[in-house]
Amino acid sequence: MTRPLNPFITGSATLLLVLFTGSLQANPLQCRIDILDSLGWNTVAANRGHADTINTCDNFVAPVFHFSENPAEQQQMIELADAALDSDTSRCLMSRSFGRSVRVAIDKLIGNQSFTFPRGGTDPRDPFIPPEQSWLPAHRRGYDSPRQSVSGAIESLYQEPFIAECAAAKQIGQIASLYEHYKTDIDDLLHPREIGIGLWQRYLSSPAIRARIPLLVNSTNRKNALSTLAELGQFAFNGQMGYLRASKGEDYIDSPDNRGQNFIITRITPAAVEALRERKKPLKELSAISKKLWRKYSKKLQTGATREELRRQFETELENTDPFFREADIYVHPLGVRTFAFHIARQFRYNPRTPYILEIYEDHLSGYTYQRFLTQRKFRCDQQAYCRKIDKRTYLMVGKDGKPRGALYNSVKSCLRAAAVQ
């Protein structure tokens, strides 16, 4: 890779794994090679083991994993394969293929004409009113969780009437994208109690988010996230999320329904990425451009020009200022997929007393789910049952086949007893 991702990756220690070792699979190495193949590695039998890591966030070239078929070196090759699976190269492969999943999920959500934005009432309103048969309120948590399965809950949102404001819709789009990526395997990776849709602060306290396991963007370096993603490359942006925020604060909001815009990046061009790379601090500099143009158009507003006329001019000038504003597509509910230029200019139309600046969120749910995927696959290769932590005092046993057994345990010991008979 041109640059390591390690500063953005904190360990996966928040998942408790308690092992029960059974008889190993006939070829646990070949099982790992199959996982590498599925991620996009090119696996080649060779005289010695070696992983040729490259920046898979920046191009479509396949990294090469060389492995020895010598039985005496099998354990060494297993360790090498595990290191490749844990590598930044594999994380970028996941992100590279994730783009299509994001676009499929967003298209399906937009295609549900009965997916609407809250109307009427005063804030704070319930940000998510889901189909009752597939979602239920999480006890004392301020959000809704899948009633039976993540896959079934997301499918209901593709087809049935429901209401969500833009922050809840961002949460929905993220989970739906992961469902499209992992398909029904998502039900083996995420327990319904681990995720939630609803009030923003409550969402942040859901188990999967609270674990703080990043894929590429970590909270410790959030202010530099845009430059790090740009340095990695085009495919690092797939599914990344953020917020267009009023820089002057809530007192300058005229339209509560448009106080800010939560977004998911669905696509970005190489030209836009290169423009970001040329900036020393792109997040700060792009926000400064937005502020400068806001001041310009605020003065024009005082001359009697209409907001709609100035909105169009504002959008055009943003598009001409930097490729990022015109060549990065973002999903915002209920407005669909548009550009940053469109949304920033639209915010001027509704809230002309405050400029808008950019924030990029952490990708903790993507990182959490990817770590779950690796954990499940590795232990399935070794035919080992294990216990994983769902919440503070809740554990789930996963069988040797990688399938959760359904029952929840309130202690490690009780979970271990169940694993011992697998």
Disulfide bonds with the S-S distance in Angstrom:
Cys31-Cys381 2.04
Cys57-Cys92 2.01
Cys387-Cys415 2.12
